Amino acid sequence: MQTIVSITSRGQVTLPRALIETLEIDTPSKATIKCEGNRIVIEPKRDFWSLESVLNSKIKLSDKKLLRAREEFSQKWPKV
């Protein structure tokens, strides 16, 4: 599928409904975006854990704080 979309002055792109349905993307959701040569690649992520490779941080949490954060996040993250 190929279609023309607009990129707003704020850098936002709206995906066509047909593409969202074809890829079975639940909205709202998260995606990763990267540059490959002169192409923009947007990859939908199904859940929080699939974002692991793009989440780089110097923040270190204790096991207790990490568990609490996971529980809170799992309640707020869209279910697939």
mmCIF file of the N, C-alpha and C atoms, coordinates in Angstrom:
data_MODEL
# 
_entry.id   MODEL 
# 
loop_
_atom_site.group_PDB 
_atom_site.id 
_atom_site.type_symbol 
_atom_site.label_atom_id 
_atom_site.label_alt_id 
_atom_site.label_comp_id 
_atom_site.label_asym_id 
_atom_site.label_entity_id 
_atom_site.label_seq_id 
_atom_site.pdbx_PDB_ins_code 
_atom_site.Cartn_x 
_atom_site.Cartn_y 
_atom_site.Cartn_z 
_atom_site.occupancy 
_atom_site.B_iso_or_equiv 
_atom_site.pdbx_formal_charge 
_atom_site.auth_seq_id 
_atom_site.auth_comp_id 
_atom_site.auth_asym_id 
_atom_site.auth_atom_id 
_atom_site.pdbx_PDB_model_num 
ATOM 1   N N  . MET A 1 1  ? 0.846  -1.172 0.000  1.00 0.00 ? 1  MET A N  1 
ATOM 2   C CA . MET A 1 1  ? 0.000  0.000  0.000  1.00 0.00 ? 1  MET A CA 1 
ATOM 3   C C  . MET A 1 1  ? 0.893  1.237  0.000  1.00 0.00 ? 1  MET A C  1 
ATOM 4   N N  . GLN A 1 2  ? 0.598  2.153  -0.858 1.00 0.00 ? 2  GLN A N  1 
ATOM 5   C CA . GLN A 1 2  ? 1.326  3.412  -0.910 1.00 0.00 ? 2  GLN A CA 1 
ATOM 6   C C  . GLN A 1 2  ? 0.324  4.540  -1.035 1.00 0.00 ? 2  GLN A C  1 
ATOM 7   N N  . THR A 1 3  ? 0.530  5.576  -0.240 1.00 0.00 ? 3  THR A N  1 
ATOM 8   C CA . THR A 1 3  ? -0.356 6.733  -0.275 1.00 0.00 ? 3  THR A CA 1 
ATOM 9   C C  . THR A 1 3  ? 0.438  7.969  0.107  1.00 0.00 ? 3  THR A C  1 
ATOM 10  N N  . ILE A 1 4  ? -0.075 9.112  -0.218 1.00 0.00 ? 4  ILE A N  1 
ATOM 11  C CA . ILE A 1 4  ? 0.571  10.370 0.143  1.00 0.00 ? 4  ILE A CA 1 
ATOM 12  C C  . ILE A 1 4  ? -0.077 10.888 1.419  1.00 0.00 ? 4  ILE A C  1 
ATOM 13  N N  . VAL A 1 5  ? 0.750  11.274 2.383  1.00 0.00 ? 5  VAL A N  1 
ATOM 14  C CA . VAL A 1 5  ? 0.264  11.854 3.631  1.00 0.00 ? 5  VAL A CA 1 
ATOM 15  C C  . VAL A 1 5  ? 0.920  13.209 3.822  1.00 0.00 ? 5  VAL A C  1 
ATOM 16  N N  . SER A 1 6  ? 0.344  14.011 4.682  1.00 0.00 ? 6  SER A N  1 
ATOM 17  C CA . SER A 1 6  ? 0.913  15.322 4.997  1.00 0.00 ? 6  SER A CA 1 
ATOM 18  C C  . SER A 1 6  ? 1.774  15.234 6.245  1.00 0.00 ? 6  SER A C  1 
ATOM 19  N N  . ILE A 1 7  ? 2.794  16.051 6.276  1.00 0.00 ? 7  ILE A N  1 
ATOM 20  C CA . ILE A 1 7  ? 3.609  16.219 7.474  1.00 0.00 ? 7  ILE A CA 1 
ATOM 21  C C  . ILE A 1 7  ? 3.361  17.650 7.931  1.00 0.00 ? 7  ILE A C  1 
ATOM 22  N N  . THR A 1 8  ? 2.820  17.795 9.136  1.00 0.00 ? 8  THR A N  1 
ATOM 23  C CA . THR A 1 8  ? 2.460  19.125 9.623  1.00 0.00 ? 8  THR A CA 1 
ATOM 24  C C  . THR A 1 8  ? 3.696  19.916 10.020 1.00 0.00 ? 8  THR A C  1 
ATOM 25  N N  . SER A 1 9  ? 3.493  21.188 10.295 1.00 0.00 ? 9  SER A N  1 
ATOM 26  C CA . SER A 1 9  ? 4.601  22.044 10.733 1.00 0.00 ? 9  SER A CA 1 
ATOM 27  C C  . SER A 1 9  ? 5.178  21.574 12.067 1.00 0.00 ? 9  SER A C  1 
ATOM 28  N N  . ARG A 1 10 ? 4.411  20.787 12.800 1.00 0.00 ? 10 ARG A N  1 
ATOM 29  C CA . ARG A 1 10 ? 4.889  20.225 14.072 1.00 0.00 ? 10 ARG A CA 1 
ATOM 30  C C  . ARG A 1 10 ? 5.516  18.844 13.869 1.00 0.00 ? 10 ARG A C  1 
ATOM 31  N N  . GLY A 1 11 ? 5.621  18.391 12.613 1.00 0.00 ? 11 GLY A N  1 
ATOM 32  C CA . GLY A 1 11 ? 6.234  17.100 12.325 1.00 0.00 ? 11 GLY A CA 1 
ATOM 33  C C  . GLY A 1 11 ? 5.303  15.920 12.502 1.00 0.00 ? 11 GLY A C  1 
ATOM 34  N N  . GLN A 1 12 ? 4.019  16.144 12.575 1.00 0.00 ? 12 GLN A N  1 
ATOM 35  C CA . GLN A 1 12 ? 3.062  15.063 12.792 1.00 0.00 ? 12 GLN A CA 1 
ATOM 36  C C  . GLN A 1 12 ? 2.583  14.483 11.468 1.00 0.00 ? 12 GLN A C  1 
ATOM 37  N N  . VAL A 1 13 ? 2.411  13.163 11.454 1.00 0.00 ? 13 VAL A N  1 
ATOM 38  C CA . VAL A 1 13 ? 1.920  12.451 10.286 1.00 0.00 ? 13 VAL A CA 1 
ATOM 39  C C  . VAL A 1 13 ? 0.677  11.680 10.715 1.00 0.00 ? 13 VAL A C  1 
ATOM 40  N N  . THR A 1 14 ? -0.374 11.733 9.930  1.00 0.00 ? 14 THR A N  1 
ATOM 41  C CA . THR A 1 14 ? -1.570 10.945 10.206 1.00 0.00 ? 14 THR A CA 1 
ATOM 42  C C  . THR A 1 14 ? -1.572 9.736  9.284  1.00 0.00 ? 14 THR A C  1 
ATOM 43  N N  . LEU A 1 15 ? -1.661 8.554  9.887  1.00 0.00 ? 15 LEU A N  1 
ATOM 44  C CA . LEU A 1 15 ? -1.708 7.329  9.100  1.00 0.00 ? 15 LEU A CA 1 
ATOM 45  C C  . LEU A 1 15 ? -3.119 7.112  8.567  1.00 0.00 ? 15 LEU A C  1 
ATOM 46  N N  . PRO A 1 16 ? -3.246 6.708  7.315  1.00 0.00 ? 16 PRO A N  1 
ATOM 47  C CA . PRO A 1 16 ? -4.579 6.433  6.761  1.00 0.00 ? 16 PRO A CA 1 
ATOM 48  C C  . PRO A 1 16 ? -5.265 5.291  7.522  1.00 0.00 ? 16 PRO A C  1 
ATOM 49  N N  . ARG A 1 17 ? -6.571 5.418  7.698  1.00 0.00 ? 17 ARG A N  1 
ATOM 50  C CA . ARG A 1 17 ? -7.359 4.413  8.421  1.00 0.00 ? 17 ARG A CA 1 
ATOM 51  C C  . ARG A 1 17 ? -7.146 3.021  7.827  1.00 0.00 ? 17 ARG A C  1 
ATOM 52  N N  . ALA A 1 18 ? -7.094 2.916  6.490  1.00 0.00 ? 18 ALA A N  1 
ATOM 53  C CA . ALA A 1 18 ? -6.918 1.606  5.844  1.00 0.00 ? 18 ALA A CA 1 
ATOM 54  C C  . ALA A 1 18 ? -5.605 0.956  6.261  1.00 0.00 ? 18 ALA A C  1 
ATOM 55  N N  . LEU A 1 19 ? -4.548 1.740  6.401  1.00 0.00 ? 19 LEU A N  1 
ATOM 56  C CA . LEU A 1 19 ? -3.258 1.212  6.832  1.00 0.00 ? 19 LEU A CA 1 
ATOM 57  C C  . LEU A 1 19 ? -3.318 0.748  8.284  1.00 0.00 ? 19 LEU A C  1 
ATOM 58  N N  . ILE A 1 20 ? -3.959 1.536  9.127  1.00 0.00 ? 20 ILE A N  1 
ATOM 59  C CA . ILE A 1 20 ? -4.121 1.171  10.537 1.00 0.00 ? 20 ILE A CA 1 
ATOM 60  C C  . ILE A 1 20 ? -4.874 -0.155 10.656 1.00 0.00 ? 20 ILE A C  1 
ATOM 61  N N  . GLU A 1 21 ? -5.924 -0.303 9.854  1.00 0.00 ? 21 GLU A N  1 
ATOM 62  C CA . GLU A 1 21 ? -6.721 -1.536 9.900  1.00 0.00 ? 21 GLU A CA 1 
ATOM 63  C C  . GLU A 1 21 ? -5.952 -2.721 9.321  1.00 0.00 ? 21 GLU A C  1 
ATOM 64  N N  . THR A 1 22 ? -5.224 -2.511 8.218  1.00 0.00 ? 22 THR A N  1 
ATOM 65  C CA . THR A 1 22 ? -4.449 -3.585 7.598  1.00 0.00 ? 22 THR A CA 1 
ATOM 66  C C  . THR A 1 22 ? -3.396 -4.128 8.555  1.00 0.00 ? 22 THR A C  1 
ATOM 67  N N  . LEU A 1 23 ? -2.719 -3.221 9.269  1.00 0.00 ? 23 LEU A N  1 
ATOM 68  C CA . LEU A 1 23 ? -1.672 -3.632 10.202 1.00 0.00 ? 23 LEU A CA 1 
ATOM 69  C C  . LEU A 1 23 ? -2.219 -3.969 11.589 1.00 0.00 ? 23 LEU A C  1 
ATOM 70  N N  . GLU A 1 24 ? -3.534 -3.846 11.752 1.00 0.00 ? 24 GLU A N  1 
ATOM 71  C CA . GLU A 1 24 ? -4.204 -4.147 13.026 1.00 0.00 ? 24 GLU A CA 1 
ATOM 72  C C  . GLU A 1 24 ? -3.563 -3.384 14.184 1.00 0.00 ? 24 GLU A C  1 
ATOM 73  N N  . ILE A 1 25 ? -3.376 -2.082 13.983 1.00 0.00 ? 25 ILE A N  1 
ATOM 74  C CA . ILE A 1 25 ? -2.795 -1.225 15.010 1.00 0.00 ? 25 ILE A CA 1 
ATOM 75  C C  . ILE A 1 25 ? -3.907 -0.743 15.927 1.00 0.00 ? 25 ILE A C  1 
ATOM 76  N N  . ASP A 1 26 ? -3.769 -1.034 17.216 1.00 0.00 ? 26 ASP A N  1 
ATOM 77  C CA . ASP A 1 26 ? -4.712 -0.507 18.203 1.00 0.00 ? 26 ASP A CA 1 
ATOM 78  C C  . ASP A 1 26 ? -4.305 0.919  18.514 1.00 0.00 ? 26 ASP A C  1 
ATOM 79  N N  . THR A 1 27 ? -5.265 1.813  18.522 1.00 0.00 ? 27 THR A N  1 
ATOM 80  C CA . THR A 1 27 ? -4.959 3.209  18.841 1.00 0.00 ? 27 THR A CA 1 
ATOM 81  C C  . THR A 1 27 ? -5.629 3.584  20.150 1.00 0.00 ? 27 THR A C  1 
ATOM 82  N N  . PRO A 1 28 ? -5.014 4.428  20.950 1.00 0.00 ? 28 PRO A N  1 
ATOM 83  C CA . PRO A 1 28 ? -3.667 4.971  20.757 1.00 0.00 ? 28 PRO A CA 1 
ATOM 84  C C  . PRO A 1 28 ? -2.617 3.912  21.062 1.00 0.00 ? 28 PRO A C  1 
ATOM 85  N N  . SER A 1 29 ? -1.446 4.078  20.464 1.00 0.00 ? 29 SER A N  1 
ATOM 86  C CA . SER A 1 29 ? -0.342 3.162  20.724 1.00 0.00 ? 29 SER A CA 1 
ATOM 87  C C  . SER A 1 29 ? 0.978  3.881  20.478 1.00 0.00 ? 29 SER A C  1 
ATOM 88  N N  . LYS A 1 30 ? 2.070  3.166  20.603 1.00 0.00 ? 30 LYS A N  1 
ATOM 89  C CA . LYS A 1 30 ? 3.399  3.722  20.410 1.00 0.00 ? 30 LYS A CA 1 
ATOM 90  C C  . LYS A 1 30 ? 4.022  3.119  19.158 1.00 0.00 ? 30 LYS A C  1 
ATOM 91  N N  . ALA A 1 31 ? 5.033  3.803  18.633 1.00 0.00 ? 31 ALA A N  1 
ATOM 92  C CA . ALA A 1 31 ? 5.776  3.313  17.482 1.00 0.00 ? 31 ALA A CA 1 
ATOM 93  C C  . ALA A 1 31 ? 7.204  3.818  17.594 1.00 0.00 ? 31 ALA A C  1 
ATOM 94  N N  . THR A 1 32 ? 8.107  3.108  16.941 1.00 0.00 ? 32 THR A N  1 
ATOM 95  C CA . THR A 1 32 ? 9.470  3.617  16.823 1.00 0.00 ? 32 THR A CA 1 
ATOM 96  C C  . THR A 1 32 ? 9.607  4.198  15.426 1.00 0.00 ? 32 THR A C  1 
ATOM 97  N N  . ILE A 1 33 ? 10.476 5.171  15.296 1.00 0.00 ? 33 ILE A N  1 
ATOM 98  C CA . ILE A 1 33 ? 10.721 5.799  14.006 1.00 0.00 ? 33 ILE A CA 1 
ATOM 99  C C  . ILE A 1 33 ? 12.223 5.903  13.814 1.00 0.00 ? 33 ILE A C  1 
ATOM 100 N N  . LYS A 1 34 ? 12.680 5.578  12.603 1.00 0.00 ? 34 LYS A N  1 
ATOM 101 C CA . LYS A 1 34 ? 14.110 5.656  12.338 1.00 0.00 ? 34 LYS A CA 1 
ATOM 102 C C  . LYS A 1 34 ? 14.330 6.062  10.887 1.00 0.00 ? 34 LYS A C  1 
ATOM 103 N N  . CYS A 1 35 ? 15.536 6.501  10.631 1.00 0.00 ? 35 CYS A N  1 
ATOM 104 C CA . CYS A 1 35 ? 15.933 6.917  9.294  1.00 0.00 ? 35 CYS A CA 1 
ATOM 105 C C  . CYS A 1 35 ? 16.800 5.825  8.699  1.00 0.00 ? 35 CYS A C  1 
ATOM 106 N N  . GLU A 1 36 ? 16.445 5.354  7.519  1.00 0.00 ? 36 GLU A N  1 
ATOM 107 C CA . GLU A 1 36 ? 17.242 4.374  6.783  1.00 0.00 ? 36 GLU A CA 1 
ATOM 108 C C  . GLU A 1 36 ? 17.553 4.983  5.422  1.00 0.00 ? 36 GLU A C  1 
ATOM 109 N N  . GLY A 1 37 ? 18.744 5.543  5.307  1.00 0.00 ? 37 GLY A N  1 
ATOM 110 C CA . GLY A 1 37 ? 19.091 6.258  4.076  1.00 0.00 ? 37 GLY A CA 1 
ATOM 111 C C  . GLY A 1 37 ? 18.222 7.500  3.969  1.00 0.00 ? 37 GLY A C  1 
ATOM 112 N N  . ASN A 1 38 ? 17.462 7.602  2.882  1.00 0.00 ? 38 ASN A N  1 
ATOM 113 C CA . ASN A 1 38 ? 16.553 8.739  2.721  1.00 0.00 ? 38 ASN A CA 1 
ATOM 114 C C  . ASN A 1 38 ? 15.106 8.356  2.995  1.00 0.00 ? 38 ASN A C  1 
ATOM 115 N N  . ARG A 1 39 ? 14.901 7.253  3.726  1.00 0.00 ? 39 ARG A N  1 
ATOM 116 C CA . ARG A 1 39 ? 13.549 6.769  4.046  1.00 0.00 ? 39 ARG A CA 1 
ATOM 117 C C  . ARG A 1 39 ? 13.262 6.922  5.536  1.00 0.00 ? 39 ARG A C  1 
ATOM 118 N N  . ILE A 1 40 ? 12.012 7.170  5.851  1.00 0.00 ? 40 ILE A N  1 
ATOM 119 C CA . ILE A 1 40 ? 11.541 7.191  7.237  1.00 0.00 ? 40 ILE A CA 1 
ATOM 120 C C  . ILE A 1 40 ? 10.804 5.877  7.465  1.00 0.00 ? 40 ILE A C  1 
ATOM 121 N N  . VAL A 1 41 ? 11.217 5.137  8.486  1.00 0.00 ? 41 VAL A N  1 
ATOM 122 C CA . VAL A 1 41 ? 10.589 3.853  8.795  1.00 0.00 ? 41 VAL A CA 1 
ATOM 123 C C  . VAL A 1 41 ? 9.872  3.983  10.134 1.00 0.00 ? 41 VAL A C  1 
ATOM 124 N N  . ILE A 1 42 ? 8.575  3.734  10.131 1.00 0.00 ? 42 ILE A N  1 
ATOM 125 C CA . ILE A 1 42 ? 7.761  3.775  11.348 1.00 0.00 ? 42 ILE A CA 1 
ATOM 126 C C  . ILE A 1 42 ? 7.311  2.353  11.639 1.00 0.00 ? 42 ILE A C  1 
ATOM 127 N N  . GLU A 1 43 ? 7.626  1.874  12.845 1.00 0.00 ? 43 GLU A N  1 
ATOM 128 C CA . GLU A 1 43 ? 7.280  0.506  13.215 1.00 0.00 ? 43 GLU A CA 1 
ATOM 129 C C  . GLU A 1 43 ? 6.376  0.517  14.438 1.00 0.00 ? 43 GLU A C  1 
ATOM 130 N N  . PRO A 1 44 ? 5.118  0.068  14.276 1.00 0.00 ? 44 PRO A N  1 
ATOM 131 C CA . PRO A 1 44 ? 4.218  0.016  15.432 1.00 0.00 ? 44 PRO A CA 1 
ATOM 132 C C  . PRO A 1 44 ? 4.739  -0.955 16.477 1.00 0.00 ? 44 PRO A C  1 
ATOM 133 N N  . LYS A 1 45 ? 4.547  -0.623 17.735 1.00 0.00 ? 45 LYS A N  1 
ATOM 134 C CA . LYS A 1 45 ? 4.948  -1.497 18.833 1.00 0.00 ? 45 LYS A CA 1 
ATOM 135 C C  . LYS A 1 45 ? 3.691  -1.995 19.525 1.00 0.00 ? 45 LYS A C  1 
ATOM 136 N N  . ARG A 1 46 ? 3.642  -3.280 19.739 1.00 0.00 ? 46 ARG A N  1 
ATOM 137 C CA . ARG A 1 46 ? 2.438  -3.911 20.287 1.00 0.00 ? 46 ARG A CA 1 
ATOM 138 C C  . ARG A 1 46 ? 2.303  -3.751 21.801 1.00 0.00 ? 46 ARG A C  1 
ATOM 139 N N  . ASP A 1 47 ? 3.438  -3.645 22.492 1.00 0.00 ? 47 ASP A N  1 
ATOM 140 C CA . ASP A 1 47 ? 3.378  -3.521 23.940 1.00 0.00 ? 47 ASP A CA 1 
ATOM 141 C C  . ASP A 1 47 ? 4.629  -2.814 24.449 1.00 0.00 ? 47 ASP A C  1 
ATOM 142 N N  . PHE A 1 48 ? 4.633  -2.493 25.712 1.00 0.00 ? 48 PHE A N  1 
ATOM 143 C CA . PHE A 1 48 ? 5.736  -1.764 26.333 1.00 0.00 ? 48 PHE A CA 1 
ATOM 144 C C  . PHE A 1 48 ? 7.064  -2.483 26.167 1.00 0.00 ? 48 PHE A C  1 
ATOM 145 N N  . TRP A 1 49 ? 7.078  -3.810 26.314 1.00 0.00 ? 49 TRP A N  1 
ATOM 146 C CA . TRP A 1 49 ? 8.326  -4.559 26.331 1.00 0.00 ? 49 TRP A CA 1 
ATOM 147 C C  . TRP A 1 49 ? 8.977  -4.587 24.956 1.00 0.00 ? 49 TRP A C  1 
ATOM 148 N N  . SER A 1 50 ? 8.226  -4.389 23.892 1.00 0.00 ? 50 SER A N  1 
ATOM 149 C CA . SER A 1 50 ? 8.815  -4.363 22.559 1.00 0.00 ? 50 SER A CA 1 
ATOM 150 C C  . SER A 1 50 ? 9.577  -3.066 22.308 1.00 0.00 ? 50 SER A C  1 
ATOM 151 N N  . LEU A 1 51 ? 9.476  -2.106 23.213 1.00 0.00 ? 51 LEU A N  1 
ATOM 152 C CA . LEU A 1 51 ? 10.219 -0.854 23.106 1.00 0.00 ? 51 LEU A CA 1 
ATOM 153 C C  . LEU A 1 51 ? 11.598 -0.946 23.747 1.00 0.00 ? 51 LEU A C  1 
ATOM 154 N N  . GLU A 1 52 ? 11.939 -2.095 24.311 1.00 0.00 ? 52 GLU A N  1 
ATOM 155 C CA . GLU A 1 52 ? 13.157 -2.264 25.106 1.00 0.00 ? 52 GLU A CA 1 
ATOM 156 C C  . GLU A 1 52 ? 14.413 -1.707 24.434 1.00 0.00 ? 52 GLU A C  1 
ATOM 157 N N  . SER A 1 53 ? 14.625 -1.985 23.176 1.00 0.00 ? 53 SER A N  1 
ATOM 158 C CA . SER A 1 53 ? 15.869 -1.579 22.531 1.00 0.00 ? 53 SER A CA 1 
ATOM 159 C C  . SER A 1 53 ? 15.978 -0.075 22.292 1.00 0.00 ? 53 SER A C  1 
ATOM 160 N N  . VAL A 1 54 ? 14.879 0.665  22.400 1.00 0.00 ? 54 VAL A N  1 
ATOM 161 C CA . VAL A 1 54 ? 14.924 2.107  22.151 1.00 0.00 ? 54 VAL A CA 1 
ATOM 162 C C  . VAL A 1 54 ? 14.862 2.934  23.433 1.00 0.00 ? 54 VAL A C  1 
ATOM 163 N N  . LEU A 1 55 ? 14.724 2.273  24.555 1.00 0.00 ? 55 LEU A N  1 
ATOM 164 C CA . LEU A 1 55 ? 14.625 2.983  25.827 1.00 0.00 ? 55 LEU A CA 1 
ATOM 165 C C  . LEU A 1 55 ? 15.993 3.001  26.505 1.00 0.00 ? 55 LEU A C  1 
ATOM 166 N N  . ASN A 1 56 ? 16.751 4.032  26.247 1.00 0.00 ? 56 ASN A N  1 
ATOM 167 C CA . ASN A 1 56 ? 18.062 4.172  26.877 1.00 0.00 ? 56 ASN A CA 1 
ATOM 168 C C  . ASN A 1 56 ? 17.985 5.263  27.930 1.00 0.00 ? 56 ASN A C  1 
ATOM 169 N N  . SER A 1 57 ? 18.442 4.955  29.121 1.00 0.00 ? 57 SER A N  1 
ATOM 170 C CA . SER A 1 57 ? 18.353 5.921  30.204 1.00 0.00 ? 57 SER A CA 1 
ATOM 171 C C  . SER A 1 57 ? 19.454 5.648  31.227 1.00 0.00 ? 57 SER A C  1 
ATOM 172 N N  . LYS A 1 58 ? 19.905 6.704  31.850 1.00 0.00 ? 58 LYS A N  1 
ATOM 173 C CA . LYS A 1 58 ? 20.877 6.569  32.933 1.00 0.00 ? 58 LYS A CA 1 
ATOM 174 C C  . LYS A 1 58 ? 20.180 6.404  34.275 1.00 0.00 ? 58 LYS A C  1 
ATOM 175 N N  . ILE A 1 59 ? 18.855 6.431  34.273 1.00 0.00 ? 59 ILE A N  1 
ATOM 176 C CA . ILE A 1 59 ? 18.083 6.290  35.504 1.00 0.00 ? 59 ILE A CA 1 
ATOM 177 C C  . ILE A 1 59 ? 18.132 4.836  35.958 1.00 0.00 ? 59 ILE A C  1 
ATOM 178 N N  . LYS A 1 60 ? 18.473 4.634  37.193 1.00 0.00 ? 60 LYS A N  1 
ATOM 179 C CA . LYS A 1 60 ? 18.527 3.293  37.773 1.00 0.00 ? 60 LYS A CA 1 
ATOM 180 C C  . LYS A 1 60 ? 17.467 3.205  38.862 1.00 0.00 ? 60 LYS A C  1 
ATOM 181 N N  . LEU A 1 61 ? 16.674 2.143  38.812 1.00 0.00 ? 61 LEU A N  1 
ATOM 182 C CA . LEU A 1 61 ? 15.621 1.944  39.802 1.00 0.00 ? 61 LEU A CA 1 
ATOM 183 C C  . LEU A 1 61 ? 15.912 0.702  40.629 1.00 0.00 ? 61 LEU A C  1 
ATOM 184 N N  . SER A 1 62 ? 15.513 0.756  41.890 1.00 0.00 ? 62 SER A N  1 
ATOM 185 C CA . SER A 1 62 ? 15.608 -0.444 42.718 1.00 0.00 ? 62 SER A CA 1 
ATOM 186 C C  . SER A 1 62 ? 14.559 -1.432 42.206 1.00 0.00 ? 62 SER A C  1 
ATOM 187 N N  . ASP A 1 63 ? 14.691 -2.693 42.599 1.00 0.00 ? 63 ASP A N  1 
ATOM 188 C CA . ASP A 1 63 ? 13.717 -3.701 42.180 1.00 0.00 ? 63 ASP A CA 1 
ATOM 189 C C  . ASP A 1 63 ? 12.306 -3.317 42.607 1.00 0.00 ? 63 ASP A C  1 
ATOM 190 N N  . LYS A 1 64 ? 12.184 -2.775 43.801 1.00 0.00 ? 64 LYS A N  1 
ATOM 191 C CA . LYS A 1 64 ? 10.873 -2.398 44.319 1.00 0.00 ? 64 LYS A CA 1 
ATOM 192 C C  . LYS A 1 64 ? 10.259 -1.272 43.471 1.00 0.00 ? 64 LYS A C  1 
ATOM 193 N N  . LYS A 1 65 ? 11.063 -0.249 43.150 1.00 0.00 ? 65 LYS A N  1 
ATOM 194 C CA . LYS A 1 65 ? 10.560 0.865  42.346 1.00 0.00 ? 65 LYS A CA 1 
ATOM 195 C C  . LYS A 1 65 ? 10.258 0.417  40.915 1.00 0.00 ? 65 LYS A C  1 
ATOM 196 N N  . LEU A 1 66 ? 11.083 -0.483 40.381 1.00 0.00 ? 66 LEU A N  1 
ATOM 197 C CA . LEU A 1 66 ? 10.851 -0.989 39.040 1.00 0.00 ? 66 LEU A CA 1 
ATOM 198 C C  . LEU A 1 66 ? 9.554  -1.794 38.982 1.00 0.00 ? 66 LEU A C  1 
ATOM 199 N N  . LEU A 1 67 ? 9.316  -2.624 39.965 1.00 0.00 ? 67 LEU A N  1 
ATOM 200 C CA . LEU A 1 67 ? 8.089  -3.405 40.020 1.00 0.00 ? 67 LEU A CA 1 
ATOM 201 C C  . LEU A 1 67 ? 6.871  -2.493 40.091 1.00 0.00 ? 67 LEU A C  1 
ATOM 202 N N  . ARG A 1 68 ? 6.939  -1.470 40.928 1.00 0.00 ? 68 ARG A N  1 
ATOM 203 C CA . ARG A 1 68 ? 5.837  -0.512 41.049 1.00 0.00 ? 68 ARG A CA 1 
ATOM 204 C C  . ARG A 1 68 ? 5.592  0.207  39.712 1.00 0.00 ? 68 ARG A C  1 
ATOM 205 N N  . ALA A 1 69 ? 6.681  0.613  39.047 1.00 0.00 ? 69 ALA A N  1 
ATOM 206 C CA . ALA A 1 69 ? 6.557  1.290  37.756 1.00 0.00 ? 69 ALA A CA 1 
ATOM 207 C C  . ALA A 1 69 ? 5.930  0.361  36.710 1.00 0.00 ? 69 ALA A C  1 
ATOM 208 N N  . ARG A 1 70 ? 6.348  -0.901 36.701 1.00 0.00 ? 70 ARG A N  1 
ATOM 209 C CA . ARG A 1 70 ? 5.766  -1.873 35.760 1.00 0.00 ? 70 ARG A CA 1 
ATOM 210 C C  . ARG A 1 70 ? 4.268  -2.035 35.997 1.00 0.00 ? 70 ARG A C  1 
ATOM 211 N N  . GLU A 1 71 ? 3.874  -2.148 37.243 1.00 0.00 ? 71 GLU A N  1 
ATOM 212 C CA . GLU A 1 71 ? 2.454  -2.326 37.566 1.00 0.00 ? 71 GLU A CA 1 
ATOM 213 C C  . GLU A 1 71 ? 1.635  -1.117 37.126 1.00 0.00 ? 71 GLU A C  1 
ATOM 214 N N  . GLU A 1 72 ? 2.140  0.081  37.406 1.00 0.00 ? 72 GLU A N  1 
ATOM 215 C CA . GLU A 1 72 ? 1.434  1.293  36.999 1.00 0.00 ? 72 GLU A CA 1 
ATOM 216 C C  . GLU A 1 72 ? 1.355  1.397  35.480 1.00 0.00 ? 72 GLU A C  1 
ATOM 217 N N  . PHE A 1 73 ? 2.446  1.080  34.818 1.00 0.00 ? 73 PHE A N  1 
ATOM 218 C CA . PHE A 1 73 ? 2.472  1.191  33.369 1.00 0.00 ? 73 PHE A CA 1 
ATOM 219 C C  . PHE A 1 73 ? 1.536  0.178  32.726 1.00 0.00 ? 73 PHE A C  1 
ATOM 220 N N  . SER A 1 74 ? 1.510  -1.042 33.252 1.00 0.00 ? 74 SER A N  1 
ATOM 221 C CA . SER A 1 74 ? 0.651  -2.076 32.667 1.00 0.00 ? 74 SER A CA 1 
ATOM 222 C C  . SER A 1 74 ? -0.823 -1.730 32.796 1.00 0.00 ? 74 SER A C  1 
ATOM 223 N N  . GLN A 1 75 ? -1.179 -0.937 33.782 1.00 0.00 ? 75 GLN A N  1 
ATOM 224 C CA . GLN A 1 75 ? -2.570 -0.506 33.947 1.00 0.00 ? 75 GLN A CA 1 
ATOM 225 C C  . GLN A 1 75 ? -2.931 0.580  32.940 1.00 0.00 ? 75 GLN A C  1 
ATOM 226 N N  . LYS A 1 76 ? -1.940 1.375  32.535 1.00 0.00 ? 76 LYS A N  1 
ATOM 227 C CA . LYS A 1 76 ? -2.203 2.496  31.634 1.00 0.00 ? 76 LYS A CA 1 
ATOM 228 C C  . LYS A 1 76 ? -1.955 2.171  30.168 1.00 0.00 ? 76 LYS A C  1 
ATOM 229 N N  . TRP A 1 77 ? -1.154 1.117  29.887 1.00 0.00 ? 77 TRP A N  1 
ATOM 230 C CA . TRP A 1 77 ? -0.792 0.792  28.505 1.00 0.00 ? 77 TRP A CA 1 
ATOM 231 C C  . TRP A 1 77 ? -1.990 0.136  27.810 1.00 0.00 ? 77 TRP A C  1 
ATOM 232 N N  . PRO A 1 78 ? -2.262 0.517  26.550 1.00 0.00 ? 78 PRO A N  1 
ATOM 233 C CA . PRO A 1 78 ? -3.397 -0.098 25.828 1.00 0.00 ? 78 PRO A CA 1 
ATOM 234 C C  . PRO A 1 78 ? -3.243 -1.614 25.731 1.00 0.00 ? 78 PRO A C  1 
ATOM 235 N N  . LYS A 1 79 ? -4.320 -2.310 25.954 1.00 0.00 ? 79 LYS A N  1 
ATOM 236 C CA . LYS A 1 79 ? -4.306 -3.776 25.872 1.00 0.00 ? 79 LYS A CA 1 
ATOM 237 C C  . LYS A 1 79 ? -4.453 -4.190 24.419 1.00 0.00 ? 79 LYS A C  1 
ATOM 238 N N  . VAL A 1 80 ? -3.731 -5.250 24.034 1.00 0.00 ? 80 VAL A N  1 
ATOM 239 C CA . VAL A 1 80 ? -3.793 -5.752 22.654 1.00 0.00 ? 80 VAL A CA 1 
ATOM 240 C C  . VAL A 1 80 ? -4.773 -6.882 22.577 1.00 0.00 ? 80 VAL A C  1 
# 
